[in-house]
């Protein structure tokens, strides 16, 4: 990617972040997290994996969402559902979309040093996060859906096996 394109993308992301923070600061942000279907959902404790641990695949976003941000979530959810249907059914892995502008979810901004929409993997026992990993290549792979899906699936698989994080 050339320097001009990088600067342009960086500028757009900075403007988006500034607009999101301004929106939130003015009280315009919605106060609820949403699932893909638009249903309100809050982050809940979950368990059901081996030794009482659960792998969470979080997609963190703000209240204002562009087409790219929606695709990031859609591709991540699709990747998890395609490759881990048994783990999802067994409660070993969960996918959750979280609006970090919701009051009870703002702590995630600091917990994971979030600056933009992100996919974060965690291994949890109850409320305790044992380890976590930021899938920081998602923005670079946005325009290559097969590579994006593969990246998320391979990262989740490694995380489930304890090889990464």
Secondary structure, 3 states (H helix, E strand, C coil): CCHHHHHHHHHHHHHHHHHHHHHHHCCCCCCCCECCCCCECCCCCCCCCHHHCEEEEEEEECCCCCHHHHHHHHHHHHHHHHHCHHHHHHCCEEEEEEECCCHHHCHHHHHCCCCCCEEEEEEEECCEEEEEEECCCCCCCCCCHHHHHHHHHHHHHHHHCCCCC
